[in-house]
Amino acid sequence: MTGDANPGHERHMTEKIRWGILGTGRIAGAFAQGLKFLPDANLKAVGSRTHAAADHFGNLYDIPRRHASYEALAADPDIDVVYIATPHTLHHDNTILCLEAGKAVLCEKPFAINKTQSENMIAVARRKGLFLMEAMWTRYIPAVIELQKLLSLDVIGDIRMMEANIGFCAKYDPSNRFFNPELGGGSLLDIGVYPIALSYLLLGPPARITAMADIGRTGVDERASVTFGYPEGRLAVLNFSVTTDMTNDAVIFGTKGWIRIHSPVHRPHRLTVTKKVIPDAALSRLPEIVKRLSRIPVLTPIKNLLMSRREGSLIFPIKGNGYNYEAAEVMGCLRKGKLESARMTLDETRSIIDTMDQIRALWGLKYPCEH
Ligand SMILES: NC(=O)c1ccc[n+]([C@@H]2O[C@H](COP(=O)([O-])OP(=O)(O)OC[C@H]3O[C@@H](n4cnc5c(N)ncnc54)[C@H](OP(=O)(O)O)[C@@H]3O)[C@@H](O)[C@H]2O)c1
């Protein structure tokens, strides 16, 4: 089900949309900055576990209403939509708290710890007739939208394979959210979700899954490799880590060439398209010529030219800090009375979480909240 009109949100057609931010950590600050690039957004409230943090954050980002609990933020009658910026394990309860209080919700990635949680959240949004979206910001970045256009224009032919690598070396601290199982630590939920969401965008849900992880000192996946298989032999190879710096890029291989999504793949602005000058199909119509050319040494440069590739880079600048695009999508949906984003439907979000459940099952990795 995608985005039925919600007549209760008609007033959003004319007025600024009033945001509240739940949590005051690193990403909450980046999102608050992102909202500043949107003239029709009004960052009105922040909620924290402590008054001091809410006040500090409010001062930093010029937010008038500061709440000393998440419950008080959810109950604030002066906000339309809440952005959830707490650790993964809290997304479920925080999202449901806000939905039950009648607020639309943009929830950070990963949307939930597991499929059951994601289904609960989606069920509440649908029951209440409220907008809900996973903050998979990459989906709304201009280069990613342009990438899809290039692929639909058959620039590299049929996709046969893709690979993506995303990783960084987090300072080891068993208590922080990268390593702490109580907070849903590990690379899969934190950054593996990006290449997985990219593979969904390009190839849909996988038909087959293999996965291997290095389970680290705190019992969560510090590094992992996942392979997805699709109908007609397509493959995706995805690597991610919270303990290794990686190239943070992706390559999509087609029958006529390939496209590189340059780093950072979760917020890209540059694509390089590499095309065969003469596609395989055309070459196969000239087998004799090619064969003859390869036998005559002096003509090798000509053969190389025929077989060579043309390459060009395309730049798609990011206006703002990147988070403004997902926020603009939320506001566009609210103004149209949509209950979900067509670019990142709740069914797709749920399917991605389901796939991550299947990957964790292969590793035998469960979080304490699942026991
Ligand atoms: N889209 C992106 O680019 C991106 C980037 C980074 C993170 N994220 C996602 O955003 C979420 C938060 O990440 P973050 O890096 O912002 O985390 P963070 O810096 O640790 O901040 C998390 C905030 O959540 C609140 N919180 C509530 N219970 C907590 C607990 N038990 N431990 C720690 N914090 C708690 C705190 O705010 P109060 O003290 O004010 O209540 C804290 O400041 C994660 O789910 C992550 O996957 C997304």
Ligand as a Chemical Component Dictionary entry (heavy atoms), coordinates in Angstrom:
data_LIG
# 
_chem_comp.id                   LIG 
_chem_comp.type                 NON-POLYMER 
_chem_comp.pdbx_formal_charge   0 
_chem_comp.three_letter_code    LIG 
# 
loop_
_chem_comp_atom.comp_id 
_chem_comp_atom.atom_id 
_chem_comp_atom.alt_atom_id 
_chem_comp_atom.type_symbol 
_chem_comp_atom.charge 
_chem_comp_atom.model_Cartn_x 
_chem_comp_atom.model_Cartn_y 
_chem_comp_atom.model_Cartn_z 
_chem_comp_atom.pdbx_ordinal 
LIG N1  N1  N 0  21.490 9.239  8.193  1  
LIG C1  C1  C 0  22.739 9.344  8.618  2  
LIG O1  O1  O 0  23.629 9.830  7.920  3  
LIG C2  C2  C 0  23.060 8.875  9.997  4  
LIG C3  C3  C 0  24.309 9.197  10.544 5  
LIG C4  C4  C 0  24.561 8.832  11.857 6  
LIG C5  C5  C 0  23.596 8.137  12.573 7  
LIG N2  N2  N 1  22.413 7.817  12.009 8  
LIG C6  C6  C 0  21.399 7.079  12.776 9  
LIG O2  O2  O 0  20.888 7.951  13.786 10 
LIG C7  C7  C 0  20.710 7.252  15.012 11 
LIG C8  C8  C 0  21.473 8.006  16.099 12 
LIG O3  O3  O 0  22.846 8.037  15.772 13 
LIG P1  P1  P 0  23.840 9.163  16.358 14 
LIG O4  O4  O 0  25.162 8.936  15.727 15 
LIG O5  O5  O -1 23.247 10.511 16.262 16 
LIG O6  O6  O 0  23.916 8.705  17.887 17 
LIG P2  P2  P 0  24.373 9.548  19.132 18 
LIG O7  O7  O 0  25.276 10.668 18.731 19 
LIG O8  O8  O 0  24.830 8.572  20.155 20 
LIG O9  O9  O 0  23.010 10.231 19.639 21 
LIG C9  C9  C 0  21.904 9.480  20.011 22 
LIG C10 C10 C 0  20.993 10.328 20.895 23 
LIG O10 O10 O 0  19.903 9.495  21.301 24 
LIG C11 C11 C 0  19.530 9.792  22.637 25 
LIG N3  N3  N 0  19.552 8.558  23.438 26 
LIG C12 C12 C 0  18.497 8.016  24.052 27 
LIG N4  N4  N 0  18.826 6.909  24.700 28 
LIG C13 C13 C 0  20.140 6.725  24.514 29 
LIG C14 C14 C 0  21.063 5.758  24.970 30 
LIG N5  N5  N 0  20.684 4.726  25.729 31 
LIG N6  N6  N 0  22.357 5.885  24.607 32 
LIG C15 C15 C 0  22.744 6.891  23.818 33 
LIG N7  N7  N 0  21.903 7.851  23.355 34 
LIG C16 C16 C 0  20.612 7.770  23.714 35 
LIG C17 C17 C 0  20.496 10.830 23.145 36 
LIG O11 O11 O 0  19.831 12.079 23.100 37 
LIG P3  P3  P 0  19.260 12.739 24.452 38 
LIG O12 O12 O 0  20.319 12.548 25.493 39 
LIG O13 O13 O 0  19.046 14.143 24.069 40 
LIG O14 O14 O 0  17.994 12.028 24.814 41 
LIG C18 C18 C 0  21.647 10.826 22.172 42 
LIG O15 O15 O 0  22.222 12.076 22.014 43 
LIG C19 C19 C 0  21.191 5.824  14.773 44 
LIG O16 O16 O 0  20.084 4.975  14.606 45 
LIG C20 C20 C 0  22.009 5.902  13.487 46 
LIG O17 O17 O 0  21.893 4.737  12.684 47 
LIG C21 C21 C 0  22.128 8.183  10.744 48 
# 
loop_
_chem_comp_bond.comp_id 
_chem_comp_bond.atom_id_1 
_chem_comp_bond.atom_id_2 
_chem_comp_bond.value_order 
_chem_comp_bond.pdbx_ordinal 
LIG N1  C1  SING 1  
LIG C1  O1  DOUB 2  
LIG C1  C2  SING 3  
LIG C2  C3  SING 4  
LIG C2  C21 DOUB 5  
LIG C3  C4  DOUB 6  
LIG C4  C5  SING 7  
LIG C5  N2  DOUB 8  
LIG N2  C6  SING 9  
LIG N2  C21 SING 10 
LIG C6  O2  SING 11 
LIG C6  C20 SING 12 
LIG O2  C7  SING 13 
LIG C7  C8  SING 14 
LIG C7  C19 SING 15 
LIG C8  O3  SING 16 
LIG O3  P1  SING 17 
LIG P1  O4  DOUB 18 
LIG P1  O5  SING 19 
LIG P1  O6  SING 20 
LIG O6  P2  SING 21 
LIG P2  O7  DOUB 22 
LIG P2  O8  SING 23 
LIG P2  O9  SING 24 
LIG O9  C9  SING 25 
LIG C9  C10 SING 26 
LIG C10 O10 SING 27 
LIG C10 C18 SING 28 
LIG O10 C11 SING 29 
LIG C11 N3  SING 30 
LIG C11 C17 SING 31 
LIG N3  C12 SING 32 
LIG N3  C16 SING 33 
LIG C12 N4  DOUB 34 
LIG N4  C13 SING 35 
LIG C13 C14 SING 36 
LIG C13 C16 DOUB 37 
LIG C14 N5  SING 38 
LIG C14 N6  DOUB 39 
LIG N6  C15 SING 40 
LIG C15 N7  DOUB 41 
LIG N7  C16 SING 42 
LIG C17 O11 SING 43 
LIG C17 C18 SING 44 
LIG O11 P3  SING 45 
LIG P3  O12 DOUB 46 
LIG P3  O13 SING 47 
LIG P3  O14 SING 48 
LIG C18 O15 SING 49 
LIG C19 O16 SING 50 
LIG C19 C20 SING 51 
LIG C20 O17 SING 52 
# 
